[in-house]
């Protein structure tokens, strides 16, 4: 309905299509969601979103619907118009419900090759007793705070409000920054990233965990720059809109099945 309302206002004549930034697992080539266990996406499992949208908005035949991974879209947006726009090689991470990431070379996501992990993302890599996604996300903060204090909190925003006057909380953020840096540094070095851009809700606490992150990255041997996104969610919107730049589309199509 929201899409239809916008199209009614601007019309199809000035639109090439609609680009969507979607979390995985998702078939970015055909527009089919395979997300399980997330309530807001559960009803979309196995559903061809592209076909449904085309039908519902009564789009003309040439109208395009294109999809890209949400973390990749964020990284492309940052490379196009954000904190990574003056760098050729960048890595972006989105810190929130999960750990999103993407490696960018000249605005194009890098999803294969010897210098990046499988599928160009790091959430699935081994870390601690499981995988990185469990350590660099909101649930790590909630679990760690509960283990140390026996108390429950609703989210990272609540922790931020306690950090100035609670050494346990400030220590949690410092540990997060140190651990994230130690985990990312080998990939930043291997890939030759010139800048690391942080986004997602947890990045709003960068003033608390950022110093530990930056210091540890330097001690690990990476000398690039660290930046916090100012575009925030708009970076992913820009990245998905960029799908209709034909040069970019040609360059990124091979990467879509691997995202």
NORTA-V813064 format. One record per residue. N is the residue number from 1. RES is the residue in one letter. BURIAL is I if it has 9 or more other C-alpha atoms within 8 Angstrom, else O. D_FIRST is the distance of its C-alpha to the first C-alpha in Angstrom with 2 decimals. Layout:
[[N	RES	BURIAL	D_FIRST] [N	RES	BURIAL	D_FIRST]]
//
This chain:
[[1	X	O	0.00] [2	X	O	3.81] [3	X	O	5.44] [4	X	I	5.06] [5	X	O	6.18] [6	X	O	8.77] [7	X	I	9.93] [8	X	O	10.50] [9	X	O	12.67] [10	X	O	14.61] [11	X	O	14.67] [12	X	I	15.59] [13	X	O	19.26] [14	X	O	19.25] [15	X	O	17.21] [16	X	O	19.11] [17	X	I	16.28] [18	X	I	14.21] [19	X	I	16.28] [20	X	I	15.43] [21	X	I	17.92] [22	X	I	18.18] [23	X	O	20.96] [24	X	I	23.37] [25	X	O	24.59] [26	X	I	22.30] [27	X	I	23.17] [28	X	I	22.26] [29	X	O	23.71] [30	X	O	21.76] [31	X	I	18.57] [32	X	I	19.50] [33	X	I	19.39] [34	X	I	22.70] [35	X	I	22.15] [36	X	O	24.14] [37	X	O	25.07] [38	X	O	22.10] [39	X	O	20.26] [40	X	O	16.77] [41	X	I	17.11] [42	X	I	19.38] [43	X	O	17.10] [44	X	I	16.29] [45	X	I	20.03] [46	X	O	21.04] [47	X	O	17.55] [48	X	I	17.01] [49	X	I	13.78] [50	X	I	14.51] [51	X	O	15.09] [52	X	O	12.01] [53	X	O	9.78] [54	X	I	12.29] [55	X	O	12.18] [56	X	O	8.55] [57	X	O	8.51] [58	X	O	12.11] [59	X	O	13.69] [60	X	O	17.42] [61	X	O	19.91] [62	X	O	20.94] [63	X	I	17.56] [64	X	O	17.85] [65	X	I	16.00] [66	X	I	18.44] [67	X	I	18.92] [68	X	I	21.49] [69	X	I	22.74] [70	X	I	21.48] [71	X	I	25.10] [72	X	I	26.03] [73	X	I	23.19] [74	X	I	24.45] [75	X	I	27.97] [76	X	I	27.20] [77	X	I	25.53] [78	X	I	28.64] [79	X	I	30.90] [80	X	I	29.25] [81	X	I	28.94] [82	X	I	29.99] [83	X	I	33.07] [84	X	I	33.99] [85	X	I	33.83] [86	X	O	37.62] [87	X	I	38.38] [88	X	I	38.55] [89	X	I	38.31] [90	X	I	36.13] [91	X	I	34.82] [92	X	I	31.77] [93	X	I	31.07] [94	X	I	28.14] [95	X	I	29.61] [96	X	I	27.52] [97	X	O	26.59] [98	X	I	28.28] [99	X	I	30.18] [100	X	I	28.32] [101	X	I	30.47] [102	X	I	30.97] [103	X	I	33.95] [104	X	I	33.57] [105	X	I	36.10] [106	X	O	35.54] [107	X	I	31.76] [108	X	I	31.64] [109	X	I	31.07] [110	X	I	34.29] [111	X	I	33.82] [112	X	I	37.29] [113	X	O	40.89] [114	X	O	43.75] [115	X	O	42.53] [116	X	I	39.25] [117	X	I	38.59] [118	X	O	37.02] [119	X	I	33.58] [120	X	I	33.96] [121	X	I	32.88] [122	X	I	35.02] [123	X	I	33.22] [124	X	O	35.04] [125	X	O	38.49] [126	X	O	41.20] [127	X	I	41.82] [128	X	O	43.87] [129	X	O	43.84] [130	X	O	40.54] [131	X	I	38.06] [132	X	I	36.91] [133	X	I	33.42] [134	X	I	35.16] [135	X	I	37.15] [136	X	I	34.87] [137	X	I	31.88] [138	X	I	31.14] [139	X	I	32.81] [140	X	I	36.08] [141	X	I	36.26] [142	X	I	35.60] [143	X	O	38.13] [144	X	I	40.71] [145	X	I	40.61] [146	X	I	41.02] [147	X	O	43.90] [148	X	O	45.68] [149	X	O	45.24] [150	X	O	44.32] [151	X	O	41.42] [152	X	O	37.69] [153	X	I	35.13] [154	X	O	31.35] [155	X	I	30.75] [156	X	I	32.27] [157	X	O	31.41] [158	X	I	33.82] [159	X	I	36.44] [160	X	I	36.22] [161	X	O	37.17] [162	X	I	40.27] [163	X	I	41.42] [164	X	O	43.71] [165	X	O	45.88] [166	X	O	45.66] [167	X	O	47.60] [168	X	O	46.06] [169	X	I	42.55] [170	X	I	43.69] [171	X	O	45.49] [172	X	I	42.37] [173	X	I	40.57] [174	X	I	43.70] [175	X	I	43.91] [176	X	I	40.30] [177	X	I	41.00] [178	X	I	44.23] [179	X	I	42.84] [180	X	I	39.83] [181	X	I	42.22] [182	X	I	44.69] [183	X	O	42.02] [184	X	O	40.43] [185	X	I	43.66] [186	X	O	45.00] [187	X	I	41.83] [188	X	I	41.62] [189	X	I	45.26] [190	X	O	45.07] [191	X	O	42.13] [192	X	O	43.62] [193	X	I	40.60] [194	X	I	41.34] [195	X	I	38.67] [196	X	I	36.67] [197	X	I	33.35] [198	X	I	31.99] [199	X	I	28.43] [200	X	I	26.49] [201	X	I	27.02] [202	X	I	30.66] [203	X	I	31.46] [204	X	O	31.21] [205	X	I	34.54] [206	X	I	36.16] [207	X	O	38.79] [208	X	I	40.05] [209	X	I	40.01] [210	X	I	40.09] [211	X	I	43.86] [212	X	I	44.70] [213	X	I	42.30] [214	X	I	43.78] [215	X	O	47.36] [216	X	I	47.01] [217	X	I	45.44] [218	X	I	48.46] [219	X	O	50.90] [220	X	O	49.34] [221	X	O	50.09] [222	X	I	46.80] [223	X	O	47.21] [224	X	O	43.78] [225	X	O	41.57] [226	X	I	38.98] [227	X	I	36.03] [228	X	I	33.13] [229	X	I	29.80] [230	X	O	28.95] [231	X	O	25.63] [232	X	I	24.47] [233	X	O	20.84] [234	X	I	20.64] [235	X	I	23.18] [236	X	I	20.86] [237	X	I	18.26] [238	X	I	21.25] [239	X	I	22.55] [240	X	I	19.50] [241	X	I	19.36] [242	X	I	23.06] [243	X	I	22.36] [244	X	I	22.32] [245	X	O	25.80] [246	X	O	27.75] [247	X	O	30.80] [248	X	I	28.87] [249	X	I	26.97] [250	X	O	30.35] [251	X	O	31.83] [252	X	I	29.18] [253	X	O	28.52] [254	X	O	31.60] [255	X	I	30.45] [256	X	I	27.06] [257	X	O	28.71] [258	X	O	30.68] [259	X	I	27.96]]
//
